[in-house]
Each structure stands twice: as C-alpha cells, then as structure tokens.
C-alpha cells in the first residue's frame, strides 16, 4: 500500500513539474517575442520637424537595439486626430499605431474621452526632468500619458534682406504692438512689393497666439465658454481682419501653400511657434537672410506681452500596441533620455527641448549661420520663459473651430460681436451634450 502511494505521489510530482514547465514556457513567450525583431509604427506630421526628429531618435536607439525598427508614417495632424477618433469610437484599434504625436491642446480631451486608449507612464520613465507645464498638459487624474516634445514659444521670423530694402531693421520689429507691425508691413509692401506675412485662410492661428500673449483663452477659470464677452478675442479678430484688408497679410488655401510663401519669397516674415524654423531652413538658398525677434503685443490690452505660444506636442503610447514596453523604452532612451538627440535635431529643426538636461547643452548658445549668426535658440528659450500660461480646456478644439468660423464670417463682413455671440452659443451647445 505504501509502495503504491509512493508511486502515485511520484507520478503526481512528475505531472506537476511538467505542467509547471509548460506554464513557464507560456509566460516567457512574450518576453522572447519582444526581444526579437520588433516594428513600432509612429504617426506624426511635418517632415522637417517631427518626422525628422523621430527618425533621428530611431538611429540613436538602434545603436543598442538593432532589432527594433521605427516605421514613421507621415500623418497630417487633422487626419491623425480624425483617424484616432474614428477608430476609438468604433473600437477598431487594430490599425492604430504604437506611438502617436498629439498636439498639447488636444491631449486632455482625448484622454478623458478615451481613458483606456493610452498607456499611463507613471513609474515607467522619468518625467521629472521635463518642464512642469509640459508634464501637466499630459496629466489626467494623477496619471501621466504624454512624453513632452517640442516647445511652442513664438517668434517673429523675418527676412532681414527684404525689410532692409524697405529701409528698416530687425530692431524696428522688436517689442512692438500689432498696430505698429501693420504700419511697418505697409512700408515693406510699398517699398518692395512683398506682403509682410501670410496665414491659412479661415484658420484662427493669429487669434490663438494673440489670446495667449494676453494670458487669456476661450474659457474662464471655471471652464465655461468665454467668447462673446471676451475683449481680447474681439480685438484679436479686429486686428487679423485689418492685417488682411490692408494687404499686410495674404491668405493661402492650405499649409503647403503657407510654407511655400516662406520659401519662395512671397512674404517678408512669419509669426509662429519656434518649430517653424525647420521649414524655413529647408530653403538653403536663403541662408543668412533670416532673423528672429519677439512677437507683437496688443496696444489696448494691459495684460498683453511680446511673448506667446503656438503648438507644442507630446508622444503617447497607444494601449493597442503589441509592444508597449518596447515603445516606452524607446521614448525613455531618446526623447526622455538623450542629450545627443536634442543636440542633433536642434540646429536644423528648431526643436527646442522641454527636457531640461538638453536645454543646458552648449548647442543652444551656438550662432546659427542661416540666421545671420544670430544665437536664435538662446533667444527663443528666453522667450519661452516669458509666455503666459493658460488652461486650454477640455473643449479647446470645439472652441477653436467656432472661432475659425467666426473669423471667416467677419472676413465676409459680419459684425465681430455678432460672430462671437454665435460662436459662444455653438460652443455652449456642444459642451451641454
């Protein structure tokens, strides 16, 4: 009897050991798979800025991780946002990438609408090394979802050669009001035949950066729509209309046409986020002809300063990724861990870091030949420290679209108060749904 019991126990031990071994094999499989060839797909836009930066990050990561391929798919921001919403709404995530780039002013809304779509990064990489305001943009309920990327500090990028033909200097455009900018733009147009600036028709880029320069936005401190009774917004639409009607600003149909105006000499300047310097520098024949100064301010708004922000974005890991740990490790060792990466991408793309260790690099103090030897990155970092903070709000894009429609109506002759009142009603309706 004892012998039989012994044999039975021995048999059970053998079976248990086999089952344990099988269990260990199943558990280890994902690690073995992740250690082999892996492709991470990334969606982002702008070949001379974001796509360039991501490809350079891939080169750095591949030195120690040659089996990881980064597949960058150029996806314009509007298309990216639409594809993301469509896929997540339909719960059809199989075609989504592993990593996406998301504009700062859209992050909060997307996370709150689709809380399970993105990987929380708490404890998985060190976000304490980033500027706090950029970390806050990607934080919801104490969970951090975004790896901050570029700084959106604005500057006035000027063709020095063209304004000098009009008898002006870069210093004439420094610390000025929008009214003075229009006056100078008229002089440039009269003397050279070249318009001062361009913008995409029916896009509210100017009003948005004007708002932030005054430390206000389209929502009040309680998150309510602040549009029809917003004196800053009213002044922003008035000035934008005046720039267009005076011929100082020309309207173009889309982004590509806008970039073309900078590269082919159609305009003498642009006012945009510092990331635009990459697109400007793409036209090598204009090397030495450009300069940078700060942004115009309102004359009639006491809170307005000569500094603002336009854009800014962060990298996010999608929950549908088959290799989220690899994606996080990639971001941790590049955008959140490589001074070399930022030193590589800064000179040609203007990707001013919000990762603090990179901002201490001596590269920031180097004169840039394309901008006539000006140390533009020192200047732009200085501008960034003076930009008023605003809260974009959950319904930022809905409000932005409403302002775009209002601006279009104003350009066609509608009274500004009427257009903004309609925009207020539309936003309040969307917020109530």
PyMOL commands that set and color helices and strands:
alter all, ss='L'
color gray80, all
select helices_A, chain A and resi 2-35+47-64+77-89+104-113+132-137+160-165+170-173+178-192+205-213+231-245+255-263+274-281+284-286+324-332+339-349+356-359+362-365+369-371+376-384+396-411+416-432
alter helices_A, ss='H'
color red, helices_A
select strands_A, chain A and resi 38-44+68-74+99-103+139-140+143-144+146-148+154-159+197-200+249-252+269-273+290-293+313-317
alter strands_A, ss='S'
color yellow, strands_A
deselect
rebuild
show_as cartoon
